[in-house]
Structures are given as C-alpha cells and as structure tokens.
C-alpha cells in the first residue's frame, strides 16, 4: 500500500511537470553495482588513491565526467575487494546505455580495466523525491 500511495502521489505531482518529474525533461538517477575483475582490486585502489590524493587530478577527473553529462553522487565500497555501489546521475538526453558506455570506458572508474559495472535505473515513480539534489537541471 505504501508503494501504491507513493506512486499515486508521484503521478499527481508529475501532471504539472514539477521538479520531481523524471523523464525526457529531467536528469535520471541510477544505482551502479561495481565488482572488481579478478585480481584488479589492488590496481583500482592504488590508482584511485593517487588521484584522490592529488586535488588537481581529482578536480580534472570530476570536471571531465560532468562535461560528459554524468555525475557520481556517492561512492560506497562494501570492502576493499568489493562490491562497490554508486549513485550516478545523467543529464537530460543521456540514459543507461550512455552511462554504461562511459563507466566501462577509459574515463570511468577503473578506466574500464578494473571493474564490471551493472547500471540499474532508479524508478522515479516509486520515489517521492530524487535521491540527491539534481546536478543537472
């Protein structure tokens, strides 16, 4: 009943194209489940540690990701061997396929070499609000 009530509230709110709307006019949120490829966790943590320890490199990576139309709101490793869960947002016009291609590629986490990535859209109809304030308006 709770899900049904939330869905009805969501439908009522989206009829006026409010800020809670998800779809072609709004950015979209995804949960990404990352698992490390065999033996690649140490490589990932070494490279991630080097980048996070260099504010200039970290800002450049974040700016490049944002310019491509993606933003990782949160990075949640369960332990050093994984898995890792993240919440990503895509700007209007980009969807799950583009996010999958990006995170599997050379600019994604692990540069496409360290992780297997599963992109799962967050069902906006079941949420009364986005999981994070939108990065893309």
FILO-456785 format. One record per residue (C-alpha): residue in one letter; x, y, z; residue number from 1. Coordinates in nm, 3 decimals. Layout:
<rs>
   res         u         v         w     n
     A         X         Y         Z   NUM
...
</rs>
This chain:
<rs>
   res         u         v         w     n
     X     0.000     0.000     0.000     1
     X     0.287     0.237     0.070     2
     X     0.427     0.188    -0.280     3
     X     0.081     0.238    -0.428     4
     X     0.033     0.560    -0.229     5
     X     0.377     0.690    -0.331     6
     X     0.308     0.606    -0.695     7
     X    -0.025     0.791    -0.683     8
     X     0.145     1.092    -0.522     9
     X     0.416     1.075    -0.788    10
     X     0.165     1.067    -1.072    11
     X    -0.024     1.361    -0.923    12
     X     0.297     1.561    -0.891    13
     X     0.419     1.482    -1.241    14
     X     0.099     1.602    -1.410    15
     X     0.219     1.960    -1.367    16
     X     0.580     1.873    -1.468    17
     X     0.706     1.958    -1.120    18
     X     1.068     1.930    -1.013    19
     X     1.013     1.567    -0.912    20
     X     0.947     1.459    -1.268    21
     X     1.190     1.216    -1.422    22
     X     1.192     1.156    -1.792    23
     X     1.292     1.335    -2.106    24
     X     1.287     1.679    -1.943    25
     X     1.481     1.584    -1.629    26
     X     1.806     1.416    -1.541    27
     X     1.792     1.049    -1.443    28
     X     1.942     0.864    -1.147    29
     X     2.097     0.516    -1.148    30
     X     2.242     0.274    -0.895    31
     X     2.559     0.117    -1.029    32
     X     2.685    -0.212    -0.888    33
     X     3.061    -0.242    -0.943    34
     X     3.251    -0.566    -0.893    35
     X     3.624    -0.598    -0.939    36
     X     3.766    -0.807    -1.219    37
     X     3.980    -1.091    -1.088    38
     X     4.297    -0.953    -0.929    39
     X     4.219    -0.590    -1.020    40
     X     4.108    -0.450    -0.682    41
     X     4.464    -0.354    -0.575    42
     X     4.520    -0.175    -0.907    43
     X     4.198     0.019    -0.867    44
     X     4.269     0.127    -0.509    45
     X     4.627     0.229    -0.593    46
     X     4.517     0.446    -0.887    47
     X     4.212     0.584    -0.703    48
     X     4.427     0.671    -0.403    49
     X     4.678     0.854    -0.619    50
     X     4.404     1.055    -0.792    51
     X     4.216     1.135    -0.470    52
     X     4.544     1.245    -0.313    53
     X     4.602     1.495    -0.593    54
     X     4.338     1.774    -0.577    55
     X     4.421     1.896    -0.927    56
     X     4.388     1.549    -1.081    57
     X     4.068     1.483    -0.885    58
     X     3.909     1.810    -0.998    59
     X     4.010     1.743    -1.359    60
     X     3.850     1.397    -1.348    61
     X     3.530     1.529    -1.190    62
     X     3.510     1.817    -1.439    63
     X     3.562     1.579    -1.733    64
     X     3.286     1.349    -1.605    65
     X     3.049     1.641    -1.554    66
     X     3.122     1.780    -1.901    67
     X     3.038     1.438    -2.045    68
     X     2.697     1.460    -1.877    69
     X     2.749     1.231    -1.580    70
     X     2.786     1.281    -1.206    71
     X     2.861     1.026    -0.936    72
     X     2.680     1.146    -0.624    73
     X     2.814     0.881    -0.391    74
     X     3.077     0.606    -0.391    75
     X     3.002     0.328    -0.140    76
     X     3.254     0.043    -0.121    77
     X     3.147    -0.252     0.093    78
     X     3.511    -0.352     0.143    79
     X     3.844    -0.341    -0.040    80
     X     3.753    -0.643    -0.253    81
     X     3.411    -0.505    -0.339    82
     X     3.146    -0.477    -0.429    83
     X     3.107    -0.102    -0.465    84
     X     2.773     0.074    -0.508    85
     X     2.734     0.422    -0.653    86
     X     2.450     0.658    -0.734    87
     X     2.503     0.826    -1.070    88
     X     2.303     1.093    -1.247    89
     X     2.284     1.156    -1.621    90
     X     2.188     1.484    -1.782    91
     X     1.877     1.509    -1.997    92
     X     1.918     1.313    -2.319    93
     X     2.160     1.057    -2.176    94
     X     2.039     0.723    -2.047    95
     X     2.151     0.387    -1.918    96
     X     2.333     0.289    -2.239    97
     X     2.543     0.604    -2.241    98
     X     2.622     0.571    -1.871    99
     X     2.720     0.206    -1.920   100
     X     2.949     0.300    -2.208   101
     X     3.105     0.582    -2.007   102
     X     3.176     0.385    -1.690   103
     X     3.305     0.088    -1.891   104
     X     3.538     0.318    -2.086   105
     X     3.873     0.487    -2.022   106
     X     3.722     0.779    -1.827   107
     X     3.509     0.564    -1.597   108
     X     3.605     0.422    -1.258   109
     X     3.896     0.185    -1.303   110
     X     3.948     0.320    -1.657   111
     X     3.741     0.034    -1.794   112
     X     4.007    -0.217    -1.687   113
     X     3.930    -0.298    -1.324   114
     X     3.553    -0.328    -1.281   115
     X     3.245    -0.498    -1.411   116
     X     2.960    -0.247    -1.393   117
     X     2.586    -0.306    -1.379   118
     X     2.370     0.003    -1.434   119
     X     2.022    -0.004    -1.282   120
     X     1.779     0.288    -1.323   121
     X     1.612     0.417    -1.010   122
     X     1.236     0.403    -1.065   123
     X     1.134     0.765    -1.017   124
     X     0.766     0.668    -0.993   125
     X     0.839     0.487    -0.665   126
     X     1.026     0.775    -0.503   127
     X     0.868     1.091    -0.365   128
     X     1.189     1.284    -0.446   129
     X     1.520     1.227    -0.623   130
     X     1.785     1.054    -0.409   131
     X     2.010     1.362    -0.425   132
     X     1.965     1.723    -0.533   133
     X     1.992     1.725    -0.911   134
     X     2.329     1.820    -1.056   135
     X     2.173     1.874    -1.399   136
     X     1.869     2.097    -1.431   137
</rs>
